[in-house]
């Protein structure tokens, strides 16, 4: 292999992993990007040191896959997920809620969760709020060390992860594992996004 062939090979491997990982996320219901990348690389027979694509590259492939094979059905599902998210945002308005994750980014599928960031003095406040409204929830392990708790609600459309942070972290930029900024929007911006019935236009980030 020549010096000029290596970058091309690396680029090809990244693209192959991105495509395969996106397919796994859609067809197998994998929601963790890193897990999907590792499994894709393994299925492709690539060596362990192969550079993985970043999450943004996976998102591009997810959108491409869904536009080819799930266009109408996916647009309807995404719209329903965003409507459910808006209802939760409005209900939890006192906790400064933001929608984030795949439902905002437009890559969510039937196995995806609705991820909502909350900023409260304590997770107990949120728990009491939910209990007073007879809303059942479960606890999940936070993936972000800054998060105080993750409370999981069930809806008819998808499970909802309420990720509770202390108030001082509201102005701190959140990032994905690959270092890319994590988009988030308030209820007002989500209403604007829902005005596009297909739910495909680029979100306006708060």
Helices and strands as residue ranges (DSSP letters): H 3-27, H 33-43, H 55-69, H 71-91, G 93-95, E 98-100, H 102-105, E 114-119, H 123-132, E 138-140, E 149-154, E 159-165, G 167-169, E 184-185, H 187-194
